[in-house]
Amino acid sequence: MDLCKDPDHLQEALAMSSLIDQQGLPLHRDIIYNLLQHCAKKKDLEASRKVQFLIVNNSSRLDSIPVLSDHLIRCFSLCGSLQDALLAFRKVVNPTVFTWNSIISAHIKVEKSQEALLLYEEMKKTDVVEDKVTFLSVIKACSRPAGLRYGMYAHDRIVRIGLNFDVMIANSIVDMYAKCRNIEEGCKVFNTMPLRDVGVYGAMISLYVDEGHATHISTLLGKMLEEGIIPSPSILSSFLKACIGVDDVAVIHYYVITEDLDVELVIGTNFVIYSRQLLRMEYAPHINFGNQGVTN
C-alpha cells in the first residue's frame, strides 16, 4: 500500500490496514514496519496501540517476528509510554539482544536506571549475549555511585567478550568510574586505551577537579596536547578551577587565543582567578578582554 509509505497519511493507512485485517487477510511485515516508523516519527501513542493490535491479531502471526517487536517497543518509548513498551516486551516469547536493548534503553531514556539494571539482571539469566549497544546502555545506567557494582560487573563482561578496546565503550567506562568517584579503576581503563578523545579526557579531568588533584590535571592536559587533541572550552574551564600558578593560566590563555575560543565560556565564574594570574604575566597589558575588563 502506497499510503503506508507516507507519514502524512498515517490514519488512512491504519484504516486500510485494519480493513484488510478484519477481512481475515494477511498483512505484510513491511506494512507494519512502515506504520511503526510513522507512529514513532509523529510520536502518536494511540496509533501505535492500533498497530500493536494488528501485530497481535493478524493471521500472518506478525507477533512472532522479532524485529517488529523491537520496533514496537522503541515506538512506545518514543511516544513516552514506558508502560506500553514494557507490556509489549513481556509478550515477546524469545527476546533477542535487540529486544533487550530496546527495553533497557527505553528505561534509561526516562531515567529509570535501577529498573534498567534489573532488566539487565534478567537478561543475564538467558542465553542472549550482550552486544555493544547493551553495554553502552548498562554503563550509562551505572553512572552513579549506587550503580558501581553493576558497572564493574559489566566492565568485566566487556573485557571477557573483547569489547574493551572499542573507543565508545572505553570512553563510557571511564566516564562511569569518574561519576562513581572511583579514580583508581578509571585510571586503569584510561591508561590502557589505545585511542583517547576529548570526551574521555574531559571525564578524567572533571574527576580530578572534584577530588582536588591539581597536579594530575596538569599532567592530563599535557598528555592531551602531546596526542594532538585540542582541549574543549569545558575542559579548559575545569582546568582553570584547579590552576595553581601563572604557568597553568598561560596554557589556558594560549588556547583561548590560538583556537579563537569563547572567553566567557571558558572562564565562566573563574574570571577573577583568570584575570589576576594574567595580570602577573609580562604580556598582561596587551590582552584584550572585550567587555569583561580587568582592573588591578
C-alpha positions in Angstrom: 0.0 0.0 0.0 1.4 3.3 -1.1 -0.4 5.0 1.8 1.9 3.2 4.3 4.9 4.9 2.8 3.7 8.4 3.6 3.7 9.6 7.2 1.2 12.3 6.4 -1.4 9.6 5.6 -0.9 7.6 8.8 -4.6 7.5 9.8 -5.7 6.5 6.3 -3.1 3.8 6.2 -4.2 2.5 9.6 -7.8 2.4 8.5 -6.9 0.5 5.3 -4.7 -2.0 7.2 -7.5 -2.6 9.8 -10.0 -3.3 7.0 -7.6 -5.8 5.5 -7.2 -7.5 8.9 -11.0 -7.6 9.5 -11.4 -9.5 6.2 -9.0 -12.1 7.5 -6.3 -11.3 5.0 -2.6 -11.3 5.9 -0.7 -8.1 6.3 2.9 -8.0 5.0 5.5 -7.2 7.6 6.7 -4.2 5.6 3.3 -2.5 6.0 3.6 -2.9 9.8 7.2 -1.7 9.8 6.3 1.5 7.9 3.3 2.1 10.2 5.6 1.8 13.2 8.1 4.2 11.7 5.5 6.8 11.1 4.0 6.4 14.6 7.4 6.9 16.1 8.1 9.9 13.9 4.8 11.5 14.9 5.0 10.2 18.5 1.4 9.1 18.1 0.6 6.8 21.1 -2.9 5.9 20.1 -1.8 5.0 16.5 1.0 2.9 18.0 -1.6 0.9 20.0 -3.6 0.3 16.9 -0.6 -1.1 15.1 0.1 -3.3 18.1 -3.4 -4.7 17.8 -2.7 -5.5 14.2 0.5 -7.2 15.1 -1.1 -9.4 17.7 -4.3 -10.3 15.9 -3.4 -10.6 12.2 -3.4 -14.0 10.6 0.2 -13.5 9.5 1.5 -14.2 13.0 3.3 -10.9 13.0 3.9 -11.1 16.7 6.4 -13.9 16.0 8.7 -11.6 14.0 11.3 -10.2 16.5 12.2 -7.1 14.5 8.6 -5.9 14.7 8.5 -6.4 18.4 11.8 -4.4 18.7 10.4 -1.5 16.7 7.1 -1.6 18.7 9.0 -1.2 22.0 11.1 1.6 20.5 7.9 3.2 19.2 6.2 3.2 22.6 9.3 4.6 24.2 9.5 7.5 21.7 5.8 8.1 22.4 6.6 8.5 26.1 4.8 5.4 27.3 7.2 3.1 29.2 4.3 1.0 30.5 3.2 0.2 26.9 6.8 -0.6 26.0 7.2 -3.0 28.9 3.8 -4.7 28.2 4.9 -5.2 24.6 8.2 -6.6 25.8 6.6 -9.1 28.1 4.6 -10.5 25.2 7.8 -11.4 23.3 8.3 -15.2 23.7 12.1 -15.3 22.9 13.6 -11.8 23.1 16.7 -11.2 21.0 19.6 -9.0 22.1 17.9 -6.2 20.1 14.7 -6.7 22.0 16.5 -6.5 25.3 18.4 -3.4 24.1 15.2 -1.7 23.2 13.5 -2.2 26.6 16.7 -1.3 28.6 17.2 1.8 26.5 13.6 2.8 27.0 14.0 2.8 30.7 17.3 4.7 30.6 15.7 7.5 28.4 13.2 8.3 31.2 16.0 8.0 33.9 14.7 4.6 35.3 18.3 3.4 35.8 17.5 0.9 38.6 14.7 -0.7 36.6 17.1 -0.9 33.5 19.7 -2.7 35.6 17.1 -5.1 36.9 16.2 -5.9 33.3 19.9 -6.4 32.6 20.0 -8.9 35.5 17.0 -10.7 33.9 18.8 -10.7 30.6 21.9 -12.3 32.1 19.8 -15.4 33.1 19.0 -16.1 29.4 21.2 -17.4 26.6 21.3 -14.0 25.0 24.8 -12.5 24.7 25.2 -8.7 25.2 26.5 -6.5 22.4 28.0 -3.0 22.2 24.6 -1.3 22.5 23.7 -3.3 25.6 26.9 -2.4 27.4 26.7 1.3 26.4 23.2 1.4 27.9 24.1 -0.5 31.0 27.2 1.6 31.7 25.1 4.7 31.3 22.7 3.3 33.9 25.6 2.7 36.3 27.0 6.2 36.1 26.2 7.0 39.8 27.8 5.7 43.0 24.9 3.3 43.7 25.4 1.6 40.3 29.1 0.9 40.7 28.7 -2.8 41.5 26.7 -3.4 38.2 29.2 -1.2 36.3 32.2 -3.3 37.5 30.4 -6.5 36.5 29.6 -5.0 33.1 33.2 -3.9 32.7 34.4 -7.5 33.5 32.0 -8.9 30.9 33.2 -6.3 28.3 36.8 -7.5 28.9 35.8 -11.1 28.6 33.9 -10.6 25.4 36.7 -8.5 23.9 35.0 -5.1 23.5 37.2 -3.2 26.0 39.3 -1.7 23.2 36.2 -0.2 21.5 36.7 3.6 21.8 33.0 4.4 22.6 32.8 1.7 25.2 36.1 2.6 26.8 35.0 6.2 27.0 31.8 5.3 28.6 33.6 3.1 31.2 36.0 5.9 32.1 33.0 8.3 32.4 31.2 5.8 34.6 34.1 5.4 37.0 34.5 9.2 37.1 30.9 9.7 38.0 31.1 6.9 40.6 34.2 8.7 42.1 36.4 5.6 41.5 39.7 7.2 40.4 41.8 4.0 40.6 39.6 2.0 38.2 39.0 5.0 35.9 42.8 5.5 35.6 43.4 1.8 34.8 41.0 1.9 31.9 42.2 5.3 30.7 45.8 4.2 30.7 45.1 1.1 28.6 43.1 2.9 25.9 44.8 2.8 22.5 42.9 5.9 21.4 41.5 8.7 23.6 39.3 11.5 22.6 38.4 14.9 24.1 35.4 13.3 25.8 37.3 10.8 27.9 39.9 13.4 28.8 37.1 15.7 30.0 35.7 12.9 32.2 39.0 12.3 33.9 39.8 16.0 34.3 36.4 16.6 35.9 37.0 13.8 38.3 40.4 15.1 39.3 39.0 18.6 39.7 36.3 17.3 42.1 38.8 15.3 44.0 41.3 18.2 44.2 44.2 16.6 42.3 45.7 19.7 40.6 49.0 18.0 39.6 47.2 15.1 37.9 45.1 17.6 36.0 48.2 19.4 34.6 49.7 16.1 33.6 46.5 15.1 31.8 46.3 18.4 29.9 49.9 17.9 28.8 49.2 14.4 27.6 46.2 15.7 25.6 48.4 18.2 23.9 51.0 15.6 23.1 48.4 13.5 21.4 47.3 16.5 19.3 43.9 16.8 21.0 42.6 20.3 21.3 41.0 21.0 24.7 37.4 22.0 24.6 36.1 25.1 26.4 34.6 22.9 29.2 37.9 21.1 29.8 39.8 24.4 30.0 37.2 25.7 32.3 37.6 22.7 34.6 41.4 23.0 34.4 41.1 26.7 35.4 39.3 25.7 38.6 42.4 23.8 39.7 45.0 26.2 38.5 47.8 26.8 41.0 50.0 29.2 39.1 50.7 31.6 36.3 52.0 28.9 34.0 48.8 27.0 34.2 46.7 30.0 33.3 49.2 30.8 30.5 48.4 27.5 28.8 44.7 28.2 29.0 45.1 31.7 27.7 47.2 30.4 24.8 44.4 28.1 23.6 41.7 30.7 24.1 43.7 33.0 21.7 45.0 30.5 19.2 41.8 28.4 18.9 39.6 31.6 19.0 37.5 30.2 21.8 34.7 32.0 23.6 36.5 33.6 26.6 33.4 33.8 28.7 32.5 30.2 28.0 36.0 29.1 29.2 36.3 31.4 32.1 32.8 31.1 33.5 32.7 32.1 37.2 36.5 31.9 37.4 37.1 35.3 35.9 38.8 36.7 39.0 41.3 33.9 39.1 42.0 34.1 35.4 42.4 37.9 35.3 44.6 38.1 38.4 47.0 35.5 37.1 47.2 37.1 33.7 48.0 40.4 35.2 51.1 38.8 36.6 52.3 37.9 33.2 54.6 40.1 31.2 52.2 40.4 28.4 49.1 41.1 30.5 48.8 44.8 29.4 48.4 43.6 25.8 45.5 41.2 26.4 42.1 42.2 25.1 39.2 41.1 27.4 36.5 42.5 25.3 33.6 43.6 27.5 35.0 41.8 30.6 37.6 44.4 31.5 40.4 43.8 34.0 41.4 46.0 37.0 44.2 45.8 39.4 
